[in-house]
Amino acid sequence: MSTVSPTALSKHRMKRFHISWGDLFALATFTLLAISLGMGLLYAPTELIQGEPQRIFYVHLPMAIASYIAFLLVAGCGAIYLWKRNPAYDVVARSAAELGFFFLTLVIISGGLWGQATWGTFWQWEPRLTFTFVLWLIFVAYIMLRHASQDRHQAARFGAILGIIGFADVPLIFASVYIWRGIHPEPATMPQEMFITFLLATLAFISLFAYLLVLRVRWDKTRERIDELRTILEEQT
């Protein structure tokens, strides 16, 4: 009768309960999210003019920043792909676009709820909202383009060009409140409690974006590997 040594049993238990860096990153991300949301509700003071609805700010703007980072990756990785022709950069660009679309959709919804509670309207075609909607349409066009073409390399090239051109809309979103008058106020100083809460919330949502991006890239690479193996099996049979 075979026996298992205590050392082997101990190693087996360590492997079973092994915690990866990805698990720690996920734990840190969701801890940051929970803390920042709690601070937005309980720690940050109530804004004098807008009142309680202003607390949407601690979710709305950090998600907007995450979506801008996503489009920066789409444009940057697209440019590198056109230069290097390395499909790894295209995978990152494609994954970032899908996540950027998700975050920007939440930005539009949360901004509409904030506007409805503060200004009495969910949507208005003022400059910043208009340019944000244009960016959302660019995300939609990018995703549709990537799924419409059967030629993967052609779709990657066209997507890279669209991503680079579309990124020009992001500076217009930032500059819109300074160039044209609208319902969006110009950035102003805020109390220390608000600023700390905003910074922590921004870090939390950027961390969430990074974590989801890593998962999405891994999933995409796994799917491509499965497709390659399926093609090899079909050729052999």
Number of C-alpha atoms within 10 A of each C-alpha: 2 4 5 7 8 9 9 10 11 11 11 12 11 11 10 9 9 10 10 9 9 12 12 10 15 17 12 15 21 15 13 20 21 14 16 26 21 14 21 25 16 11 14 20 16 16 14 8 8 13 12 15 15 18 21 16 17 23 22 23 18 22 28 23 18 25 30 21 18 28 28 22 23 32 25 18 25 30 20 15 20 17 9 10 15 13 17 12 22 24 21 22 28 27 24 28 27 21 21 29 22 15 24 25 18 17 22 20 15 19 21 20 18 22 19 14 16 16 13 11 12 16 16 13 11 15 20 21 20 15 19 21 17 16 24 20 14 21 24 14 15 25 17 12 15 19 12 11 13 9 10 12 14 12 18 24 18 16 25 26 17 19 27 18 12 20 19 14 16 18 11 16 20 14 13 19 18 14 10 11 13 16 14 15 9 12 8 5 7 11 10 11 13 21 14 17 21 23 13 21 28 24 19 26 25 21 20 20 22 20 16 16 22 15 13 19 18 15 13 16 13 12 12 12 12 12 12 12 12 12 11 11 10 9 8 7 5
